[in-house]
Amino acid sequence: MLSVSWTTVRLFLHVLGATVWVGGQLTLAGLVPALRRFGPDAPRVVARRFRVIAWSAFALLVVTGVWNLLAVEVGDRTTAWQATLGLKLLLVAASGIGAAFHAGARGKVALAAGGAVGLLGGLAAVLLGLQLSGAT
């Protein structure tokens, strides 16, 4: 059996955070129609509870993301790699801002727009993260 390194732990925690942040948003979006059958407040109650889990995962992503950056020599990477990193960081910020906007939204349009930006930003950040890791 291979030994577990700090690199493995760091990447595991980062992927775990992304799984909860992005996967949780997808799951919750799929559950909302069914939750409405339990009453008009059911989606809101579940979303409030999910918010605690999701923002904890986002914090884990930020911490492990910084750890990831400290583990590589960004200055030694190609310009294309650095540009991809810059775009990924922009998408992570958009995902967080979109989710925060969604959480504070009062109207249906603002709720949908914030949710869409949060989810699409997260999905795109995962894709670019895989590119940066060399997994693609």
N, C-alpha and C positions, 0 to 999 in steps of 0.2 A: 504494500500500500504506500502511496506517495504521502509524504509529510505535508502538513498544512502550514503554509507560510503566512506572514503578515500581509503579503500581496493578495493571497487568496482570501483572507479575512476582510481586507479592505474592499476588494471587488465584490465579495459576497454581500457585504453590508450595503454597498452602493446599489447593487442589483435588487436587493430586498426592498430598499427604499423606493426604487423606481417601480417595482412590482406593486407595492401598496398604493403609491401616489397615482400612477397611471391606470393600473389594473382596477383599483378601487373606484376610480371615476367611471370607467367603463361598466363595471358591475353595478354601481349605483344608478347610472343612467338606464340600464336595463331593468332594474327593479322598480323604478319610480311608477310606471304604469300599474304594476301589481299592488304597490303600496297604496295607491289612491283608493283602492277598493276597501281599505280599512278606515277610510275617512280622509277628509281634506287636509288634516294636520299630520297624517302619518308620514308622508315624504319629508316634511320639515323636521319632524322629530328624529327620524333616521339620519337625515343629512347633518343635523347638529351633532349627533354622536359620531358619525363618520368624520366630521371635521376635525375632531380631536385626534383620531387615528391618522388621517391624511396629513395634517400639518406636522405631526410628529415624524412621519415618513419624509416629508419635505425637509425638515430640519436635519434628519439623518442624511439625506441627499446632499445638502449643503456642506455638512461636516466632512462626509466621505469624499465629496467633490474637491474640497480644499486639500484633503489628504492625498487624493489622486494627483493633484497638480504639484504638490510638494514631492511626490515620488518620481516625477519625470523632469527632465531638463527641457522646459518649454522653448528656451532660446536655441536649443540644438535641433529642434524640429523644423521641418520644411515650412515654407510660407503657406502652402496649401493646408497643412495640418493646423497651423496657428489660426488661419482664417476659419477653418471648420470649428476649432475650439471657440473662437469668438462668436460664431453664429450659434453654437450650442449654448453658450452662456446667455446669449440674448434670448434664446427660446426658453431656457429655464426661467429667466426673469419674467418673460411673457406668461409662462404657465402659472407662476406664482401670483402675478398681478391679476391675471384673468380669473384665477380661483378666488382671490380675495374680493375682486369686483363681484363675482357671482355670489359669494357669501353675503355681501352687503346689498345686493340688488333688491329692488322693491317691485319692479314691473317684469312682465314676462319676457319682453325683448331684452332688457338688461340682464336678466337671469340667463337667458339662452346665449347671449353674446359672451358673457363672462365664462360660462361653462364651456363654450366652444373654444375660446382662446386658451383656457386652462388645459383642456384635454388635448387639443391639436398641438399646442406648444410642448406639452409633455411627451406626446408620441414622437414628434420630430426630434426632440432632445435625446430620446432613447436611441433613435436611428443614428444620429450623429455620434452619440457616445460609443456605439458599436463600431462605427467607422474609425474613431480615434483609437480604440483599443486594438485595432487590427483584426478584429473578429470577422470582418466582412471581406 
